[in-house]
Amino acid sequence: MNCGAHRPSIIFSCNKLTFSVKEEIKKNVSFYGLMRYFLAERLIYKMKKILPITNHSEITLYTHYSLPFQIPFITEKTKPWFMSCFVNVFYRYEFPTFYDYTDYNIFYRDLMFRDSLTYDTALKLNTQSDFTAFLNDDKYIYAWVDQYYISATPSYQKYHDIHPILIYGYDDIENTYMCRCFTSVKSVYDAIVKCDEYHEALYNAGKDNACINDEDVFCLFKIKK
């Protein structure tokens, strides 16, 4: 079909690049060829998404803070509030003696939307399709998982280690999640985690429901606009 002079002038925005149909026509690229290119790009976009992540962390000591602080929710507007209010450490003298943190579950409510789920509920959503839907809705996934089952962690097939991992992206082509992890030795580090391993690790951490009773065993974080 020859659209001739009736080809519409349409602006497509894809991956922050703008294409003018008229400009492409001048380069002898057909309108329908451009449409096929645009649709292919949209398909790739739907199969991969990466949410913004920080390059450093203000907190590197404790998983309750070190991983949520990988989410860039601190802005120039909120930083003064954070610097004045984030004094939240107390010393608890009992065995074992350690530093602990107060109210780590409610600290983020003023800065991010936060949904906290029990293991019972989280395991009903423990599928790749549910996780990609969360990420497509710009929600970061923070869950306590048994890292014994995750090959990208030092605990893999060595010992059962139930600690949180933050997911900030996915790649459906490779069937992987982009993650930030934490250990006392490595502090915060990047990991590409296989989707099936993460879901197996979450299942094994939560199947008995009594291994961890904290309120943050599974959280969804979303930055407030």
C-alpha positions as CSV (number, residue, x, y, z in Angstrom):
1,M,0.0,0.0,0.0
2,N,1.4,3.4,-1.0
3,C,0.4,6.0,1.5
4,G,2.1,8.8,-0.5
5,A,1.6,12.3,0.8
6,H,-1.0,11.1,3.2
7,R,1.5,9.6,5.6
8,P,0.8,11.1,9.0
9,S,3.5,13.0,10.9
10,I,3.7,11.0,14.1
11,I,6.2,11.4,17.0
12,F,7.2,8.3,18.8
13,S,9.0,8.4,22.0
14,C,10.9,5.2,22.9
15,N,13.8,4.9,25.3
16,K,14.1,8.7,25.4
17,L,14.7,8.8,21.6
18,T,12.3,10.7,19.4
19,F,11.6,9.6,15.9
20,S,9.8,11.7,13.3
21,V,8.1,9.7,10.6
22,K,8.7,12.4,8.0
23,E,12.4,12.3,8.8
24,E,12.6,8.6,8.4
25,I,10.6,8.8,5.1
26,K,13.3,11.1,3.8
27,K,15.8,8.3,4.6
28,N,13.7,5.8,2.5
29,V,12.5,4.0,5.6
30,S,8.9,2.9,5.1
31,F,6.2,3.9,7.5
32,Y,5.3,0.3,8.2
33,G,9.0,-0.5,8.7
34,L,9.2,2.2,11.3
35,M,6.0,0.8,13.0
36,R,7.5,-2.7,13.2
37,Y,10.7,-1.2,14.7
38,F,8.6,0.8,17.2
39,L,6.6,-2.3,18.2
40,A,9.7,-4.4,18.6
41,E,11.2,-1.8,20.9
42,R,8.1,-1.7,23.0
43,L,8.2,-5.5,23.3
44,I,11.8,-5.4,24.5
45,Y,10.8,-2.7,27.0
46,K,8.1,-4.9,28.4
47,M,10.5,-7.8,28.9
48,K,13.0,-5.7,30.9
49,K,12.7,-3.0,33.5
50,I,15.2,-1.5,35.9
51,L,14.1,0.9,38.6
52,P,16.5,3.7,39.8
53,I,19.0,2.7,42.4
54,T,21.6,4.6,44.4
55,N,25.3,4.2,43.9
56,H,26.0,4.3,47.6
57,S,24.3,4.0,50.9
58,E,24.2,6.3,53.9
59,I,23.7,3.2,56.0
60,T,25.9,0.1,55.5
61,L,25.7,-1.6,58.9
62,Y,22.4,-3.4,59.1
63,T,20.1,-5.0,56.5
64,H,16.9,-3.3,57.9
65,Y,18.4,0.0,56.6
66,S,21.2,-0.8,54.2
67,L,18.9,-2.3,51.6
68,P,15.9,0.1,51.7
69,F,18.5,2.9,51.5
70,Q,19.5,1.7,48.1
71,I,16.2,3.1,46.9
72,P,16.7,6.8,45.9
73,F,14.0,8.3,48.1
74,I,16.2,10.9,49.7
75,T,16.0,14.1,47.7
76,E,17.3,17.6,48.3
77,K,13.9,18.4,49.7
78,T,13.8,15.5,52.2
79,K,17.5,15.3,53.1
80,P,17.3,18.0,55.9
81,W,14.5,16.0,57.5
82,F,16.4,12.8,57.2
83,M,19.6,14.3,58.7
84,S,17.7,15.7,61.6
85,C,15.4,12.8,62.4
86,F,17.4,9.7,61.6
87,V,18.8,9.2,65.1
88,N,17.3,5.9,65.8
89,V,19.8,3.6,67.5
90,F,19.7,2.2,71.0
91,Y,21.9,-0.3,72.9
92,R,20.2,-3.3,74.4
93,Y,22.1,-5.2,77.1
94,E,21.2,-8.8,76.9
95,F,22.7,-11.9,75.3
96,P,23.8,-11.5,72.7
97,T,24.7,-7.8,73.3
98,F,24.2,-5.8,70.2
99,Y,23.0,-2.5,68.7
100,D,19.4,-2.5,67.6
101,Y,17.1,-0.1,65.8
102,T,13.7,1.3,66.9
103,D,10.7,1.6,64.6
104,Y,12.5,0.6,61.4
105,N,9.1,-0.4,60.0
106,I,7.5,3.0,60.3
107,F,10.4,5.2,59.5
108,Y,9.8,5.1,55.7
109,R,6.1,5.9,55.8
110,D,6.7,9.6,55.4
111,L,9.0,9.1,52.5
112,M,7.8,6.1,50.6
113,F,4.6,4.1,50.1
114,R,5.2,0.8,51.9
115,D,3.2,-2.4,51.9
116,S,4.2,-5.1,54.4
117,L,3.0,-8.6,53.9
118,T,3.1,-11.7,56.0
119,Y,4.8,-14.8,54.6
120,D,1.3,-16.4,54.1
121,T,0.3,-13.6,51.8
122,A,3.7,-13.3,50.1
123,L,3.9,-16.9,49.2
124,K,0.6,-16.6,47.3
125,L,2.3,-13.9,45.2
126,N,5.5,-15.8,44.8
127,T,5.5,-16.0,41.0
128,Q,7.6,-14.3,38.3
129,S,4.5,-12.8,36.8
130,D,3.4,-11.2,40.1
131,F,7.0,-9.8,40.7
132,T,7.2,-8.3,37.2
133,A,3.8,-6.7,37.8
134,F,5.1,-5.1,41.0
135,L,8.2,-3.8,39.3
136,N,6.2,-2.5,36.3
137,D,4.2,-0.5,38.9
138,D,7.5,1.0,40.1
139,K,7.5,-1.1,43.3
140,Y,10.8,-2.4,44.8
141,I,10.6,-5.8,46.3
142,Y,12.3,-6.5,49.7
143,A,12.0,-10.0,51.1
144,W,13.7,-12.2,53.6
145,V,14.8,-15.3,51.6
146,D,17.0,-18.4,52.3
147,Q,20.2,-17.5,50.5
148,Y,21.2,-21.2,50.5
149,Y,19.2,-21.5,47.3
150,I,20.7,-18.5,45.5
151,S,23.8,-19.1,43.5
152,A,24.8,-15.4,43.4
153,T,25.3,-15.3,47.2
154,P,28.2,-16.6,49.4
155,S,25.7,-18.9,51.3
156,Y,24.8,-20.9,48.2
157,Q,24.6,-24.6,49.1
158,K,26.8,-24.0,52.1
159,Y,24.4,-23.0,54.9
160,H,20.9,-21.8,55.4
161,D,21.0,-18.0,55.7
162,I,17.7,-16.1,55.9
163,H,18.3,-12.5,55.1
164,P,16.7,-9.9,52.9
165,I,17.4,-9.2,49.2
166,L,16.1,-6.1,47.4
167,I,14.9,-6.5,43.8
168,Y,15.0,-3.4,41.6
169,G,14.7,-4.8,38.1
170,Y,14.0,-7.8,36.0
171,D,15.0,-9.3,32.6
172,D,12.4,-11.7,31.3
173,I,14.7,-12.7,28.4
174,E,17.4,-14.0,30.8
175,N,14.9,-14.9,33.6
176,T,16.8,-12.9,36.1
177,Y,16.3,-10.2,38.8
178,M,18.6,-7.3,39.4
179,C,19.2,-7.3,43.1
180,R,21.1,-5.6,46.0
181,C,22.2,-7.9,48.7
182,F,24.0,-7.5,52.1
183,T,26.4,-9.5,54.2
184,S,28.5,-8.4,57.2
185,V,31.6,-9.1,55.3
186,K,30.8,-7.6,51.8
187,S,28.3,-5.0,53.0
188,V,26.0,-4.0,50.1
189,Y,26.7,-5.7,46.8
190,D,25.1,-6.2,43.4
191,A,23.8,-9.6,42.2
192,I,22.0,-10.9,39.2
193,V,19.7,-13.6,40.7
194,K,17.9,-16.3,38.7
195,C,14.2,-15.9,39.1
196,D,13.5,-19.5,39.9
197,E,16.2,-19.4,42.6
198,Y,14.7,-16.3,44.3
199,H,11.3,-17.8,44.3
200,E,12.6,-21.1,45.8
201,A,14.5,-19.1,48.4
202,L,11.4,-17.1,49.4
203,Y,9.3,-20.3,49.6
204,N,11.8,-22.1,51.8
205,A,12.2,-19.1,54.1
206,G,8.5,-18.7,54.5
207,K,7.0,-22.2,54.3
208,D,7.2,-22.7,58.1
209,N,6.1,-19.1,58.8
210,A,7.9,-19.1,62.2
211,C,11.5,-18.7,61.1
212,I,11.2,-14.9,61.2
213,N,8.5,-13.0,62.9
214,D,9.5,-9.4,62.0
215,E,7.0,-7.2,60.3
216,D,9.2,-6.6,57.3
217,V,9.6,-10.2,56.0
218,F,8.1,-9.1,52.7
219,C,7.8,-5.4,51.7
220,L,6.9,-3.4,48.6
221,F,8.4,0.1,48.5
222,K,7.3,2.8,46.1
223,I,8.8,6.3,46.0
224,K,6.4,9.1,46.7
225,K,6.2,11.7,43.9
